[in-house]
Amino acid sequence: MLRTSPARLLAITLSSAAALAVPAPAGAEDTEPAVVVNGTFVSPQVPSGKDWAYLTIDGWDGPGLLSAARANHPQGYQAAFLAAPGSAEPLSTRLRAVRAGATVTLTWDDNPDTCVGKGVARRSYTVSVAGGANQPGAFATNEPTGRANWFVGRSYSFTAAEDSPKVAFSFDASNATPSCQPSIANVAAKQTAPASPPKVATDPCAGDAADGSQCKDVGGAKEEIAKCPATSRDCLSGVAGDGKQTNDGIAQQTGAVQDFGAVPRDQSPDAAAQGLCPLSNALTDGLPPSSVVVPPSQWGPC
């Protein structure tokens, strides 16, 4: 019978607990989609019969693309190489629908390319994004083997310092050729959007405006109303008024609408216009000329 000592069981238990206690990678909580335009580099297509081509990549700035056959990605994607010979321009794009303050996790696959033979050092490159707190990420491809050797599932997390942050993949191409440098494919991103700022209610009597006559009157009225018993209508009306001006205005508008409804519809246009003149006067009575789009004096028969 197999015997296991208590000490051995304790060691196994502690090692299992340590494995479970490994923290999740930064950005693992990012679950909302972020837009990576042409992340699989499907557009444009490398011309038939060519392994690679200098092309304007839709949605990206950078040198060009490897054909799907040359890239030999596990999912059959085309790939983008990171730099042109002697050029300092990186392969870059902006992540759409990402606001400043969002946390973002970028993922992609990389490959040393088929031309790099065995015994050659891994192909190193960096990923960078704007923002002083976002340190560039340093990466190296799988070991070159003379054939495609993709690493699937690279990731880089950061906090967006601007809307639609620009992400750049940089490779020192001073001694590189398009046929022998690292490439990437299948770029995607997820995010956790920043919290929306709370809505702040504006007080028209805040700050310097509190000294205005109207705000002082309002403040005084509030104090007087606070002194009134809740059941005393006379006290409240004595402070706030009985609403006569408002009620008179409502009555005037109600009468004007009734007058409009009483105008006969089967008479001549001139006669109808004469019947509407009192209505125009009622609607514009007390308004300054600047508040009337067409003054009644220009209303034909009126």
N, C-alpha and C positions, 0 to 999 in steps of 0.2 A: 504494500500500500504506500502511495506517495505521501510523504510527511512534509508539512510546511510549518516553519517555526513562527511564533508570534511576531518576532522581529521582522521577518520577511513580509508578513501580512501588513505590518505597519508601514514598511517602506513602500509597498505597492499602493496602499491607500493614500499616503502623502504625495506620491508622484502623480497619481490620478487627479488629486485635488489641485496640484500645481498646474497641470495641463488645462483644467477647466478654468483656472483663474487668469489665463492669458487675456489681456484686454483686447477689445475689438479694435480694428484699425480705424484711424481718424477718418471721419466722413462716412462711416458705415451706416449711420442713421439717415443719410440722404436718400430719399425715396421718390421725390417728385421729378418728373421728367424735365430735362433741359435740352434745348434744341441744338444739335450739332448738324449744321448743313452739310449734306453729302459726306456723312461720316464713314461710309463704306467705300468712298472714292469710286462710285459707279459711273460718275460723269466728269469729263467725257471718257469715251472708250479709247484705249490705246489702239491705233490703227492695226488692222489685220496684218499679220506677218512680222510685227515688231515686238520686241521684248519690253521696250520702254520708250518714252517719248517726252520731250519738253513740251508741256501743255499747260494752259491756264486751267487750274482745277476749280470747278464750280464751288463757290463758297469759301475758297482758301487762297492764301498767297503762298507761293512756293514754286519749286523747280519743275516737277513733273511726276509722271506715274509709271509704275510697272504693270505690265499686262497681268491678267489673272493667271495665265500659264506660267509666266516667269515668277510671279509672287508665290504661287502654289500654296495659298492660304487654305487652312482646313475647311473653310466655308466657301471657298471659291472666289473671294473678293480680289479686286485690284488692290494695289498698295501704292503709297506715296513715298518717294525717297526724300530724305531730309534736307539736302542741299545740292546746289550745282557746284562744279569745280571752281575754286577760287572765289566763290560768292559768300558773303556774310549774311545773306537773307535767309532767315529760317522758314520752315514750313509753319504756317500760322493760320488761325481762324478766330472768329468771335463766337462766343456761346450766346445764342439768342434767348430771349425770354428769361434772362437771369438779371436780377436787380442787385445793386450794391448792398452788401451786408449778408447776402445769401451764402450758405456754405455749399460747396460744390465738390463732387467726386467725379473725376474724369477717368475713364477706362479706355484701353486700347490694347492691341497686340503688336509685337515687334519681331523683327527677323534680321539676322546679319547679312542675308542675301546669299545666293548660290555661288557667287564668284569667290567668296572668301574661303580659302582652303583650311584644312586642319592645321593646328599649331599656331594659328593667327589669334591675336588677343581679341577678346570680346569687343564688340563695337559699342563705344560709349557715347551717350548723348544726354542732353538736359531738357527738362520741361519747365517753362517759366510763365508767370502771369503777373500783371501789374499789382502793386501794393507792397509797401515796405515790410509788412509782416509775412508776406508769402515768399519763403525761401525757394529758390529753384530746386527742382528734384533731379537727382543724378541717377541715370539708369544705364544698364549694359545689357546687350542682347544675350541670348543663349550662345554657347560656344560655337564658333563657325565649324561647319562640317563639309563644306563644298556643295551643300544642297540646302533646301529650305529647312530651317530649324526654328519654327515660330514659338515664341512665348505668348501664351494666351492669358489675358487678364491682368495686364499692368494697371496700376491705379495711382492717382495723385490727387490729394485733397487740398482745398484752399478756401479762403473767405474772399468773396468778390469785393474788390475795392472800388469798382465802377459798374455801371450798367453794361450788359453785354461784354464781359471781360474778354480780353484778347489772350489766347493761349498760344505759345510758340514752342516748337520742337526744334532744337538747335544741335547741329553736328559740325565739327571742325572739318570743313571740306577743302582745306588748303592743299592736301595731297590726295584727295579722293576723286574718283571718276563716277559718273552716273551708274556704271555697271558694277560698282564695288563699294557700297555704303549701306548703312542700315535703312530699313523701311518700316512703315507702320501701316496698320489697317484696322478696320472695325472700331472707329472712335465713337464713344458714346459718353453721356454725362447725366448725372442725377443731382438734385439739389434739395436743400431745405430753405425755403424762401424766408426772408427776414420778416419779422412781425410788423404789421402796419402801424404807423404812429397813431396814438390816441387822438381822437377829435377834441379840439379845444373850443369850448363855447366862448364866444366873444361877448363881452359886456359893453354896450354902447356908452355906459357911463363910467368905464374904467379909466384910470390914469388921469390925464389933464382934463378930459371931458367931464369929470365929476364936478368941476367948478361951474359948468354951464348952468344957465337959469332953468332950463327944462329938467336937467338931472337933479338940481337942488329941489325943484318942486316935487319930482317923483320921490326923492328920498324923504322929504318932509311928509308927503302923503302916506308913505309906507309906515312911518312912525305913528301918524294919526290913526290909520286903519288898525294898526296893532292894538291901539288902546280901546277900540270899539268892541263891545260884546258881540259875539257871533250872532246873537238873535236880534240885534238892534238894527233894523233896516234904516231907521231915521238917521242913526249915527253914521252908518256907512255912506248913505246918500249925501249927507252933509259934507263928507270929506271928498268922496269920489265924484259927486254930482249925480243928478238923476238921469243923465243920458239924453237930455232934451235935444241937443244938437244932433246926435246920432239918430234918434227917433224921427226928428223932422226930416233928415236926409232920406231915411228909408221911406217915409210917407211920400216925399216928393218924387222919388224914383218909382214908387208903386203907382202914383197918379199918372206919371208920364207914360208908363207902359199901358195903363188902361186907356189913356187918350189915343195911343198909337193903335190899339186894337179897335177903337171905335171909328177910325177913319174908313169911310166907304171905299170899296175896292173897284167899284164899277163906274167911277166918274172920270172926267178928263184928267190928264196928267197935271195941268196947271191948277185945277181945283184941288187935286190931292196934295199938291205941294203946299198950297195955302193952308190946308188942314194940318200939315206937318210942321209948319213954322212955330206954333206954340211949343211943340215938342222939342224942337231944336233949342229954343230959348230956355226951356226948363232944364235940359241936359247940360247946357253951357253956362247957366246962370252962376255967377260968382267965380268963374274960372278966369285966370289971366289970359290974355291973347296968346301967350307963348304955349299954353297948355291945350289949345284948340288947333287941330291939324288944318281944318278949313273953316275960317271964321264965318259965322251966320250971314254976314253982309255979302258973302259971295255965293249964297245958296239960292241963286236965281230969284224966284218970287218973294222970298223972305227979305 
